[in-house]
Amino acid sequence: MKDVQLEEVDEGIFSCLGEAERRSDYDKKVDAYDFIVGNRFYNRIVWGNWPSEYREFCKQALASTPGGTYLDAGCGSLVFTASVYSEARNKLIVLLDRSLGMLTKGRDRIRQLKGRVPDNIKFLQGDIFDLPFREQVFDTVASYGVLHIFDDKTGMLAEMERVKRPGGHIFFSSLAGNNTLGRHYLEMLRKAGEVAECHSSESLARALSAMPFQYEINTIGNMAYGRSA
Ligand SMILES: C[S@@+](CC[C@H](N)C(=O)[O-])C[C@H]1O[C@@H](n2cnc3c(N)ncnc32)[C@H](O)[C@@H]1O
């Protein structure tokens, strides 16, 4: 960890943020998020993906290094990933999010599945643009469904790269306006202040090509799946 002060703010959930910074807009949206975004038909119809595809990508990220250390930055309420993380063994899994509401829901999901939070899973409130870790400490750094929120995509990925060890892996997914429905929906979300400027998988790849890191981007429907090349 960087030289930060950690405080346990709820059972098994730590924060490295000062008390005045601990609120997030997402705290109020947890139930609505899970209800809408967690719906398999919403994902299939609007984004062209079944949730099983999100889980599969997460499994690939976990499998990218045997054992070791893994960070999910912007893990949310684990609406898609709780079942995957609850079964992961021999790996330190750090689940970081800016929203305590999301983290609490995620922790409760893991508890429901396992009866308790396994020792290898840690919940941490923090900022993806200022990760509270020293350089090169994670074997894999992942972030699912977060990149489309921010205009500063290269800044977010650069910070993820900073905490990844040399030879480690980055995995990310992002909503992408690859068809008319996806573009319209993303534009609606942008006007509501939920996401940044809309990208297709192709324009996202172009924007990231300016970075000193190389990513391979695959597309399913209106979702771009990226990983270190
Ligand atoms: C669209 S949700 C995705 C959540 C989860 N990864 C998923 O796939 O369901 C975006 C998440 O990013 C978190 N977030 C927003 N800004 C953040 C920041 N600066 N640092 C860390 N997490 C952030 C939100 O709290 C929210 O949980």
PDBQT file of the ligand as one rigid body, heavy atoms in Angstrom, charges set to zero:
ROOT
HETATM    1  C1  LIG A 301     -21.133   1.054 -14.029  1.00  0.00    +0.000 C 
HETATM    2  S1  LIG A 301     -20.588   0.570 -12.419  1.00  0.00    +0.000 S 
HETATM    3  C2  LIG A 301     -19.722  -0.955 -12.741  1.00  0.00    +0.000 C 
HETATM    4  C3  LIG A 301     -19.663  -1.798 -11.508  1.00  0.00    +0.000 C 
HETATM    5  C4  LIG A 301     -19.148  -3.218 -11.711  1.00  0.00    +0.000 C 
HETATM    6  N1  LIG A 301     -17.779  -3.245 -12.169  1.00  0.00    +0.000 N 
HETATM    7  C5  LIG A 301     -20.044  -3.991 -12.649  1.00  0.00    +0.000 C 
HETATM    8  O1  LIG A 301     -19.562  -4.467 -13.689  1.00  0.00    +0.000 OA
HETATM    9  O2  LIG A 301     -21.231  -4.140 -12.316  1.00  0.00    +0.000 OA
HETATM   10  C6  LIG A 301     -19.296   1.698 -12.151  1.00  0.00    +0.000 C 
HETATM   11  C7  LIG A 301     -18.643   1.572 -10.764  1.00  0.00    +0.000 C 
HETATM   12  O3  LIG A 301     -17.509   2.433 -10.714  1.00  0.00    +0.000 OA
HETATM   13  C8  LIG A 301     -17.460   3.019  -9.436  1.00  0.00    +0.000 C 
HETATM   14  N2  LIG A 301     -16.694   4.259  -9.541  1.00  0.00    +0.000 N 
HETATM   15  C9  LIG A 301     -17.068   5.446 -10.072  1.00  0.00    +0.000 A 
HETATM   16  N3  LIG A 301     -16.066   6.332  -9.997  1.00  0.00    +0.000 NA
HETATM   17  C10 LIG A 301     -15.027   5.690  -9.387  1.00  0.00    +0.000 A 
HETATM   18  C11 LIG A 301     -13.720   6.076  -9.008  1.00  0.00    +0.000 A 
HETATM   19  N4  LIG A 301     -13.250   7.314  -9.251  1.00  0.00    +0.000 N 
HETATM   20  N5  LIG A 301     -12.929   5.159  -8.405  1.00  0.00    +0.000 NA
HETATM   21  C12 LIG A 301     -13.371   3.903  -8.161  1.00  0.00    +0.000 A 
HETATM   22  N6  LIG A 301     -14.614   3.482  -8.496  1.00  0.00    +0.000 NA
HETATM   23  C13 LIG A 301     -15.430   4.369  -9.096  1.00  0.00    +0.000 A 
HETATM   24  C14 LIG A 301     -18.911   3.240  -9.060  1.00  0.00    +0.000 C 
HETATM   25  O4  LIG A 301     -19.076   3.408  -7.675  1.00  0.00    +0.000 OA
HETATM   26  C15 LIG A 301     -19.552   1.974  -9.598  1.00  0.00    +0.000 C 
HETATM   27  O5  LIG A 301     -19.584   0.954  -8.645  1.00  0.00    +0.000 OA
ENDROOT
TORSDOF 0
